[in-house]
């Protein structure tokens, strides 16, 4: 009777808490082994199962976010919507001229590359983002395409057809983990579009990068930073430039044009 | 807060489900805060360590033998040990 009473108390409130150090040690030790085995190799059953279990939760979250966003749009006032519509129309008109010019330049670029025997397009696979920063810790995103769509580690991932996001880090049966180039301490070789100055961009998290440049590099705020390749892809734009006189260096802060936490889809470059 | 002495296991399972759903739905600190809160309501709340384990397993990019891939597990394990000591002192 007494034993039953003790057992009952132990499962409930923590007021009668008597931790057994031995038991804690065994539990913690078992968990340490589990996490080391689980994270040591890509695609272990533990990781695959956990990702499989997480999928319905991620889909449900996506559905709730989309539904609530559309519901909020429906309750907005007419005046606000008219104002926003007018603003967007103005923006659209100013961008239409740029689009025509860009198309002309793109076709000229394609022709030139074709004349020199280079292919100027990428083959993409569209993937839905299941989890993105800040829900996904480590500045990674989880996408809904995995081994079932022949995704392989190190495949490049893009926010749009011209803006690079990162690369596939791990592949699961029905999903993949993408590491963003902006992840803290992730290094990527880039060049500045204006001066064709090659350097390494170091990820700072949240779509930010840092680049060390020589003092006289001539890079200005607003310059585009490109990811090398044919065709080259956009990584971001130079924001603030800091000058370190003691080291005769210039530190450029680069910001990606896309916010990973708002991305609904990404493009995985096929081989 | 919970129905005392009726079904403590059911209460614990409900809290566990909420915490692990938070790992999938909310930023990492929400689930860790929830688990820390639950630590003071349930005995030996090892789920706190599991939260870190799940975050690392789901979101950490694969890096062979890198301590960086166990960041949240380490944090939660440390939190578990510190909270255990605090609770022992408070007893």
Boltz contact constraints between the chains, C-beta under 6 A:
constraints:
  - contact:
      token1: [A, 10]
      token2: [B, 43]
      max_distance: 6.0
  - contact:
      token1: [A, 11]
      token2: [B, 8]
      max_distance: 6.0
  - contact:
      token1: [A, 12]
      token2: [B, 8]
      max_distance: 6.0
  - contact:
      token1: [A, 14]
      token2: [B, 40]
      max_distance: 6.0
  - contact:
      token1: [A, 14]
      token2: [B, 43]
      max_distance: 6.0
  - contact:
      token1: [A, 17]
      token2: [B, 43]
      max_distance: 6.0
  - contact:
      token1: [A, 19]
      token2: [B, 84]
      max_distance: 6.0
  - contact:
      token1: [A, 27]
      token2: [B, 46]
      max_distance: 6.0
  - contact:
      token1: [A, 31]
      token2: [B, 49]
      max_distance: 6.0
  - contact:
      token1: [A, 35]
      token2: [B, 53]
      max_distance: 6.0
  - contact:
      token1: [A, 35]
      token2: [B, 73]
      max_distance: 6.0
  - contact:
      token1: [A, 38]
      token2: [B, 57]
      max_distance: 6.0
  - contact:
      token1: [A, 39]
      token2: [B, 69]
      max_distance: 6.0
  - contact:
      token1: [A, 42]
      token2: [B, 62]
      max_distance: 6.0
  - contact:
      token1: [A, 47]
      token2: [B, 57]
      max_distance: 6.0
  - contact:
      token1: [A, 50]
      token2: [B, 57]
      max_distance: 6.0
  - contact:
      token1: [A, 54]
      token2: [B, 24]
      max_distance: 6.0
  - contact:
      token1: [A, 57]
      token2: [B, 24]
      max_distance: 6.0
  - contact:
      token1: [A, 58]
      token2: [B, 24]
      max_distance: 6.0
  - contact:
      token1: [A, 61]
      token2: [B, 25]
      max_distance: 6.0
  - contact:
      token1: [A, 134]
      token2: [B, 27]
      max_distance: 6.0
  - contact:
      token1: [A, 135]
      token2: [B, 27]
      max_distance: 6.0
  - contact:
      token1: [A, 136]
      token2: [B, 59]
      max_distance: 6.0
  - contact:
      token1: [A, 137]
      token2: [B, 28]
      max_distance: 6.0
  - contact:
      token1: [A, 137]
      token2: [B, 55]
      max_distance: 6.0
  - contact:
      token1: [A, 137]
      token2: [B, 59]
      max_distance: 6.0
  - contact:
      token1: [A, 138]
      token2: [B, 59]
      max_distance: 6.0
  - contact:
      token1: [A, 138]
      token2: [B, 60]
      max_distance: 6.0
  - contact:
      token1: [A, 140]
      token2: [B, 59]
      max_distance: 6.0
  - contact:
      token1: [A, 140]
      token2: [B, 61]
      max_distance: 6.0
  - contact:
      token1: [A, 169]
      token2: [B, 61]
      max_distance: 6.0
  - contact:
      token1: [A, 169]
      token2: [B, 62]
      max_distance: 6.0
  - contact:
      token1: [A, 170]
      token2: [B, 62]
      max_distance: 6.0
  - contact:
      token1: [A, 179]
      token2: [B, 61]
      max_distance: 6.0
